[in-house]
């Protein structure tokens, strides 16, 4: 606390893992904060913020006690590239390119080279989908990452999870970051939890709007009156509407079943991922936001939503699988883990973020997201 003691009435300090966390009360003459305190905080070797909106009296100071760990950037980069390739192959699959017809050695460099180049050129049709979806996932995770860094939380770079299209036809199971430092209070939890969905949503919305402008209505009889459809050589993907996709689809394309452009399909997936993450259960982003808003009451609301997933499973069976995974990973509690200072309410300035995040969940949630139908 050297250099700040004279500005504070009293304080308490705790060491948690690799962080020293201090909660202090600022002297009345330095609240605001005063120019002198601002200069002292500028020299502080760590992160600081005021925990309340009114009076600026409670100051939180976070200082690392050890240098950050050396990140395995090679691993994160490799996972990103492999996932890009698997999502690219998924995009090529949607474009009707046989992804398993990669040319093999024919006994001649010339013949093999020509065949590989021709296959690669055809497969490039899958890149728009791949780049759009990877942009959504990367932006989502970097929203979490940079916000965590803003609060001095030791966070890992994103881990991307590739998937062969035989296992997941979009080529990935998403991405995640690890928080290796504890979350101090509900303000931190709100900001870190909401940053990812909102960042990813902006990119997904852009992709959806641009893609819908390039989509078209299919003739009657195709898609069986589904709102949107994507065709593959083996099956068709019939996509359900959320409130947002319903409004945008009618405004940009018009009524009828819409054959989605790859950019629009990537945008739809981005909105679906946003809604999944905003479910207010356990350590999903929505669980972070709801716990920040209401504290321990989150677990009761989480149970209500979880039961709602079981009911929706009657119409889309994968909701049962998702509910089972959430129950398993939360140890059967569905409650969000406590932060270090749970009694400190989220500042009033953060309430709009929480309420808008709930509204975003309502706008992007599709009760029956998709159905695969063989062709």
C-alpha positions as CSV (number, residue, x, y, z in Angstrom):
1,X,0.0,0.0,0.0
2,X,3.0,2.3,-0.1
3,X,2.1,5.6,-1.6
4,X,-1.7,5.3,-1.0
5,X,-2.0,5.0,2.8
6,X,-2.4,8.8,3.3
7,X,-5.5,8.8,1.0
8,X,-7.3,6.1,2.9
9,X,-9.2,5.9,6.1
10,X,-8.8,2.1,6.6
11,X,-8.4,-1.0,4.5
12,X,-8.2,-4.7,4.6
13,X,-6.0,-6.9,2.4
14,X,-6.2,-10.6,1.5
15,X,-3.9,-12.7,-0.5
16,X,-5.7,-15.1,-2.8
17,X,-3.6,-17.4,-5.0
18,X,-1.4,-15.1,-7.1
19,X,-3.2,-11.8,-6.2
20,X,-3.2,-9.3,-3.4
21,X,-6.7,-7.8,-3.1
22,X,-7.3,-4.7,-1.0
23,X,-10.6,-3.1,-0.2
24,X,-10.3,0.4,1.2
25,X,-12.3,3.4,2.2
26,X,-11.1,6.7,0.8
27,X,-10.8,9.7,3.1
28,X,-13.7,12.2,2.5
29,X,-11.3,14.9,1.1
30,X,-10.0,12.6,-1.6
31,X,-13.4,11.2,-2.8
32,X,-14.4,12.0,-6.3
33,X,-11.5,11.1,-6.6
34,X,-9.2,14.1,-5.9
35,X,-6.5,15.0,-8.4
36,X,-3.9,13.9,-5.8
37,X,-5.5,10.4,-5.5
38,X,-5.8,10.1,-9.3
39,X,-2.1,10.7,-9.7
40,X,-1.3,8.2,-6.9
41,X,-3.5,5.6,-8.6
42,X,-1.8,6.2,-11.9
43,X,1.4,5.1,-10.3
44,X,-0.2,2.1,-8.6
45,X,1.3,-1.2,-9.9
46,X,-1.9,-3.0,-10.4
47,X,-5.6,-2.7,-11.2
48,X,-8.0,-0.4,-9.3
49,X,-11.7,0.6,-9.5
50,X,-14.3,2.1,-7.3
51,X,-16.8,-0.4,-6.1
52,X,-19.8,1.9,-5.9
53,X,-21.3,4.6,-8.0
54,X,-22.2,7.2,-5.4
55,X,-19.5,8.9,-3.3
56,X,-16.6,7.1,-4.8
57,X,-15.6,6.0,-1.3
58,X,-14.9,2.3,-1.6
59,X,-11.8,1.5,-3.6
60,X,-10.7,-1.9,-4.8
61,X,-7.0,-2.5,-5.5
62,X,-5.6,-5.7,-7.1
63,X,-1.9,-6.3,-7.4
64,X,-0.3,-9.4,-8.9
65,X,2.2,-11.1,-6.6
66,X,4.0,-13.0,-9.3
67,X,4.7,-12.6,-13.0
68,X,2.0,-14.0,-15.3
69,X,2.6,-17.6,-16.4
70,X,4.1,-18.3,-19.7
71,X,1.3,-19.0,-22.1
72,X,1.5,-21.9,-24.5
73,X,0.7,-19.7,-27.5
74,X,1.7,-22.5,-29.8
75,X,-1.0,-24.7,-28.4
76,X,-3.7,-22.0,-28.7
77,X,-2.6,-21.2,-32.2
78,X,-2.5,-24.9,-33.3
79,X,-6.0,-25.4,-31.9
80,X,-7.3,-22.3,-33.7
81,X,-5.8,-23.5,-37.0
82,X,-7.1,-27.1,-36.7
83,X,-10.5,-25.8,-35.8
84,X,-10.4,-23.4,-38.8
85,X,-9.7,-26.4,-41.0
86,X,-12.5,-28.5,-39.6
87,X,-15.0,-25.6,-39.8
88,X,-13.7,-24.9,-43.4
89,X,-14.4,-28.6,-44.3
90,X,-17.9,-28.2,-42.8
91,X,-18.4,-25.1,-45.0
92,X,-17.3,-27.1,-48.0
93,X,-19.7,-29.8,-47.1
94,X,-22.5,-27.3,-47.0
95,X,-21.4,-26.1,-50.4
96,X,-21.7,-29.6,-51.8
97,X,-18.0,-30.4,-51.9
98,X,-17.1,-34.0,-51.0
99,X,-14.6,-33.3,-48.2
100,X,-13.4,-37.0,-48.1
101,X,-12.3,-36.9,-51.7
102,X,-8.9,-35.5,-51.0
103,X,-6.6,-36.6,-53.8
104,X,-4.0,-39.2,-52.9
105,X,-0.6,-40.0,-54.5
106,X,-1.2,-41.1,-58.0
107,X,2.3,-42.0,-58.9
108,X,3.0,-38.7,-60.6
109,X,3.8,-35.3,-59.0
110,X,2.2,-33.5,-61.8
111,X,-1.1,-35.4,-61.8
112,X,-1.3,-35.4,-58.0
113,X,-0.5,-31.7,-57.8
114,X,-3.2,-30.8,-60.4
115,X,-5.8,-32.9,-58.5
116,X,-4.9,-31.3,-55.1
117,X,-5.1,-27.8,-56.6
118,X,-8.4,-28.5,-58.2
119,X,-9.8,-29.9,-54.9
120,X,-8.5,-27.0,-53.0
121,X,-10.1,-24.5,-55.4
122,X,-13.5,-26.2,-55.1
123,X,-13.2,-26.3,-51.3
124,X,-12.6,-22.6,-51.1
125,X,-16.4,-22.3,-51.3
126,X,-16.4,-23.3,-47.6
127,X,-14.2,-20.5,-46.4
128,X,-16.8,-17.7,-46.1
129,X,-18.7,-19.9,-43.6
130,X,-15.6,-20.9,-41.7
131,X,-14.2,-17.3,-41.5
132,X,-17.5,-15.9,-40.4
133,X,-18.1,-18.6,-37.6
134,X,-14.5,-18.4,-36.4
135,X,-14.8,-14.6,-36.2
136,X,-17.9,-15.0,-34.0
137,X,-16.3,-17.5,-31.7
138,X,-13.0,-15.6,-31.5
139,X,-14.7,-12.3,-30.7
140,X,-16.9,-13.9,-28.0
141,X,-13.9,-15.3,-26.2
142,X,-11.7,-12.2,-26.6
143,X,-14.5,-10.2,-25.0
144,X,-14.2,-12.4,-21.9
145,X,-10.4,-12.3,-22.1
146,X,-9.8,-8.6,-22.4
147,X,-12.4,-7.8,-19.8
148,X,-10.8,-10.3,-17.4
149,X,-7.4,-8.7,-18.0
150,X,-8.9,-5.2,-17.3
151,X,-9.7,-6.5,-13.7
152,X,-6.3,-8.2,-13.2
153,X,-7.8,-11.6,-13.5
154,X,-5.3,-14.2,-14.7
155,X,-7.1,-15.6,-17.8
156,X,-5.9,-18.0,-20.5
157,X,-6.1,-17.3,-24.2
158,X,-9.0,-19.1,-25.9
159,X,-8.9,-22.8,-26.4
160,X,-10.7,-23.8,-29.6
161,X,-12.2,-27.2,-29.9
162,X,-12.2,-28.8,-33.4
163,X,-14.6,-31.5,-34.4
164,X,-14.8,-33.8,-37.4
165,X,-18.0,-33.1,-39.3
166,X,-19.0,-36.8,-38.7
167,X,-19.3,-35.8,-35.0
168,X,-20.5,-32.2,-35.3
169,X,-21.5,-31.0,-38.7
170,X,-20.4,-27.4,-38.1
171,X,-16.8,-28.6,-37.4
172,X,-16.4,-27.3,-33.9
173,X,-17.6,-27.6,-30.3
174,X,-16.8,-23.9,-29.7
175,X,-14.1,-22.3,-27.6
176,X,-13.5,-21.3,-24.0
177,X,-11.0,-19.5,-21.7
178,X,-9.9,-20.4,-18.2
179,X,-10.0,-18.0,-15.4
180,X,-7.0,-18.9,-13.2
181,X,-7.7,-16.1,-10.6
182,X,-10.7,-15.7,-8.4
183,X,-13.4,-13.2,-9.3
184,X,-13.5,-10.6,-6.5
185,X,-17.1,-9.2,-6.6
186,X,-20.3,-9.1,-8.6
187,X,-19.2,-6.1,-10.6
188,X,-16.3,-8.1,-12.1
189,X,-18.6,-11.1,-12.7
190,X,-21.1,-9.0,-14.5
191,X,-18.6,-7.3,-16.8
192,X,-16.6,-10.5,-17.6
193,X,-19.7,-12.6,-18.0
194,X,-21.6,-10.2,-20.3
195,X,-18.6,-9.1,-22.4
196,X,-18.3,-12.3,-24.4
197,X,-22.0,-12.7,-25.5
198,X,-22.3,-9.1,-26.4
199,X,-19.0,-9.0,-28.4
200,X,-19.9,-12.2,-30.2
201,X,-23.5,-11.0,-30.8
202,X,-22.3,-7.9,-32.6
203,X,-20.3,-10.0,-35.1
204,X,-23.0,-12.6,-35.4
205,X,-25.6,-10.0,-36.1
206,X,-23.5,-8.4,-38.8
207,X,-22.9,-11.8,-40.5
208,X,-26.6,-12.6,-40.3
209,X,-27.7,-9.3,-41.8
210,X,-25.2,-9.4,-44.6
211,X,-25.9,-13.1,-45.3
212,X,-29.7,-12.6,-45.3
213,X,-29.3,-10.0,-48.0
214,X,-27.6,-12.7,-50.1
215,X,-30.2,-15.4,-49.2
216,X,-33.4,-16.3,-51.1
217,X,-36.8,-17.9,-50.6
218,X,-37.1,-21.5,-51.9
219,X,-40.0,-22.7,-54.0
220,X,-43.1,-24.0,-52.2
221,X,-42.7,-27.6,-51.1
222,X,-39.0,-27.3,-50.1
223,X,-38.1,-27.2,-46.4
224,X,-41.5,-28.3,-45.3
225,X,-42.4,-24.7,-44.2
226,X,-39.4,-24.4,-41.9
227,X,-38.4,-20.7,-41.4
228,X,-34.9,-21.3,-42.8
229,X,-33.0,-24.2,-44.4
230,X,-29.5,-25.2,-45.4
231,X,-28.9,-28.0,-47.8
232,X,-26.0,-30.5,-47.7
233,X,-25.4,-33.5,-50.0
234,X,-26.7,-35.9,-47.3
235,X,-29.3,-34.0,-45.3
236,X,-31.0,-30.7,-45.0
237,X,-30.8,-28.5,-41.9
238,X,-34.2,-26.9,-41.0
239,X,-33.5,-24.0,-38.7
240,X,-35.9,-22.6,-36.2
241,X,-36.6,-18.9,-35.5
242,X,-35.8,-16.8,-32.5
243,X,-37.6,-13.5,-32.1
244,X,-34.6,-11.7,-33.7
245,X,-34.1,-14.0,-36.6
246,X,-37.9,-13.9,-37.3
247,X,-37.9,-10.1,-37.5
248,X,-34.8,-9.9,-39.6
249,X,-35.8,-12.7,-41.9
250,X,-39.1,-11.1,-42.8
251,X,-37.6,-7.6,-43.0
252,X,-34.7,-8.5,-45.3
253,X,-35.9,-11.6,-47.3
254,X,-39.6,-11.8,-46.9
255,X,-42.1,-14.6,-46.0
256,X,-41.5,-18.2,-46.9
257,X,-38.7,-20.7,-46.3
258,X,-35.3,-19.0,-46.7
259,X,-32.3,-20.8,-48.2
260,X,-29.5,-19.3,-46.1
261,X,-26.3,-17.9,-47.5
262,X,-23.2,-19.3,-45.7
263,X,-22.7,-16.0,-43.9
264,X,-26.3,-16.0,-42.7
265,X,-25.9,-19.6,-41.5
266,X,-22.7,-18.7,-39.5
267,X,-24.6,-15.7,-38.1
268,X,-27.5,-17.9,-37.1
269,X,-25.1,-20.3,-35.3
270,X,-23.5,-17.3,-33.6
271,X,-26.9,-16.2,-32.2
272,X,-27.7,-19.7,-31.1
273,X,-24.3,-19.9,-29.3
274,X,-25.1,-16.5,-27.7
275,X,-28.5,-17.8,-26.4
276,X,-26.9,-21.1,-25.1
277,X,-24.3,-19.2,-23.2
278,X,-26.8,-16.8,-21.7
279,X,-28.9,-19.6,-20.1
280,X,-28.8,-18.4,-16.4
281,X,-27.5,-21.7,-15.1
282,X,-24.3,-22.5,-13.2
283,X,-21.1,-21.1,-14.8
284,X,-22.6,-20.2,-18.2
285,X,-22.3,-16.6,-19.0
286,X,-26.0,-16.1,-18.2
287,X,-25.3,-17.7,-14.8
288,X,-22.6,-15.0,-14.2
289,X,-24.9,-12.2,-15.2
290,X,-27.9,-13.4,-13.1
291,X,-25.7,-14.1,-10.0
292,X,-24.3,-10.6,-10.3
293,X,-27.8,-9.2,-10.4
294,X,-29.5,-11.2,-7.6
295,X,-26.8,-13.1,-5.8
296,X,-27.7,-16.5,-4.4
297,X,-31.3,-16.3,-5.7
298,X,-29.7,-17.2,-9.0
299,X,-29.8,-20.9,-8.1
300,X,-33.6,-20.9,-7.8
301,X,-34.1,-19.1,-11.1
302,X,-31.6,-21.5,-12.6
303,X,-33.7,-24.5,-11.5
304,X,-36.8,-23.0,-13.1
305,X,-34.9,-22.5,-16.4
306,X,-33.5,-26.0,-16.2
307,X,-37.0,-27.5,-15.7
308,X,-38.0,-25.4,-18.7
309,X,-35.3,-27.1,-20.8
310,X,-36.8,-30.5,-19.8
311,X,-40.2,-29.4,-21.0
312,X,-38.8,-28.0,-24.3
313,X,-37.1,-31.4,-24.8
314,X,-40.5,-32.8,-25.7
315,X,-40.2,-30.8,-29.0
316,X,-36.4,-30.9,-29.4
317,X,-34.7,-33.8,-27.7
318,X,-31.2,-32.3,-27.5
319,X,-32.5,-30.0,-24.8
320,X,-32.5,-33.1,-22.6
321,X,-28.9,-33.8,-23.4
322,X,-27.9,-30.2,-22.7
323,X,-29.8,-30.1,-19.4
324,X,-28.1,-33.4,-18.4
325,X,-24.7,-32.0,-19.2
326,X,-25.4,-28.8,-17.1
327,X,-26.6,-30.9,-14.2
328,X,-23.5,-33.1,-14.4
329,X,-21.0,-30.3,-14.7
330,X,-22.6,-28.4,-11.8
331,X,-22.5,-31.3,-9.5
332,X,-26.3,-31.4,-9.4
333,X,-26.6,-27.9,-7.9
334,X,-27.0,-25.6,-11.0
335,X,-25.9,-22.8,-8.6
336,X,-23.1,-20.3,-9.5
337,X,-20.0,-20.5,-7.3
338,X,-19.6,-17.6,-4.9
339,X,-17.3,-14.7,-5.5
340,X,-14.9,-13.5,-2.9
341,X,-17.2,-10.6,-1.8
342,X,-20.7,-11.8,-2.5
343,X,-22.3,-9.3,-0.1
344,X,-21.2,-6.3,-2.2
345,X,-24.1,-5.5,-4.7
346,X,-23.4,-4.8,-8.3
347,X,-23.2,-1.0,-8.9
348,X,-26.3,0.7,-10.3
349,X,-24.3,1.5,-13.4
350,X,-24.1,-2.2,-14.2
351,X,-27.8,-2.9,-13.9
352,X,-28.6,-1.9,-17.5
353,X,-25.9,-4.4,-18.7
354,X,-27.6,-7.2,-16.8
355,X,-31.1,-6.3,-17.9
356,X,-30.1,-5.9,-21.5
357,X,-28.3,-9.3,-21.3
358,X,-31.5,-10.9,-20.2
359,X,-33.3,-9.2,-23.1
360,X,-30.6,-10.5,-25.5
361,X,-31.2,-14.0,-24.3
362,X,-35.0,-13.6,-24.9
363,X,-34.4,-12.2,-28.4
364,X,-31.9,-14.9,-29.5
365,X,-33.4,-18.1,-27.9
366,X,-35.0,-20.5,-30.4
367,X,-37.2,-23.1,-28.6
368,X,-36.7,-25.6,-31.4
369,X,-33.3,-24.6,-32.9
370,X,-32.8,-27.1,-35.8
371,X,-33.8,-30.4,-37.3
372,X,-31.8,-32.7,-39.6
373,X,-33.8,-34.4,-42.3
374,X,-32.2,-37.0,-44.6
375,X,-32.4,-36.3,-48.3
